Amino acid sequence: MNRKFVAPLIGSVHLTIYFFNTIFWSLLIFIVAIAKALIPITLWRELCSRISNTFAESWICINNLAHDLLCSTRWDIQGADNLEKSEWYLVLSNHQSWTDILVLQRVFNRKIPFLKFFIKKELFWFPILGQAWWALDFPFIRRYTKSELKRKPHLKGKDMEITKKACEKFKTVPISIMNFVEGTRFTQEKHKRQKSPYANLLRAKAGGIAFVLGAMGGKIRQVLDVTIFYPESPKSYWAYLCGNINEIRVRVKTLPVHEDLVGNYSNDQNFRIRFQTWLNQLWTEKDQTINEMMNSQTSKP
């Protein structure tokens, strides 16, 4: 049968499985969230958080299984071994599409603590998933524009307050905090507008991750630097569901969090320069890694 007609059928079946899988595990997560809210005892709430995270990992496992059964994507993953579920991690990655999140979930599920990330406040209203993210203690934040802060100066620092509160919760149970430090998905238009010094990446923003490392009070001892590369287009979420992404390559580097990476990014200019220089170097190396993968003609089956 013509692939042109088969792919949308695969995508529809795939999406249906995702939908019912999400409904099932979200209901269980909601039940645990209610139990967690009713009994304000620290040990009980930590147990509930662990149970919820386990349910979320099971949701990812079934999503991955569905993709393996329906699609023939080749995965070339290097560097994701010898990781620990008992550690706290900061996961940094380049960002190209919604598919990146599914890729990261596949690479790290049950190898490190459950991935959590900061979500735009508006996404709380996304049906089922938005509420599930809330029940899983994903922090919802709102980014204020310069014009909004000018009109309402009291809003300055509100997003950092929310981040700090989230980090306090994150200290109790091992988790992995994921951050797309480019702040948005890569496009050639954005690349040109930014005048990015990198061939394949947007500029990396240091403030958010510097604040997280400081707020976590030394809990995070390792950074996982992830480079995702799609040898062919398209790389959209729908293309992933339809099996139209033939190959995905992922490279992971584990980096230690030294003392010089923890400091006051807002008020210490020397630390700010040092941290941004570290991140820029990381991004230079990532850009080179992408170039190498582009030029490579071979991949693992």
Buried (B, 14 or more C-beta within 10 A) or exposed (E): EEEEEEBEEBBEBBBEBBEEBBEBBBEBBBBBBEBBEEEEEEEEBEBBBBBBBBBBBBBBBBBBEBBEEBBEBEBBBEBBEEBEEEBBBBBBBBBBBEBBBBBBBBBBBEBBBBBBBBBEBEEBEEEEEBBBBBBBBBBBBEEBEEEEBEEEEEEEEBBBEBBBEBBEBBBBBBBBBBBBBBBEBBEEEBBEEBEBEBEBBBBBBBBBBBBBBBBBEEBBEBBBBBBBBBBEEBBBBBBBBBBBBBBBBBBBBBBEBEEEBBBEBBEEEEBBEBBBEBBBEBBBEBBBBBBEBEEEEEBEE
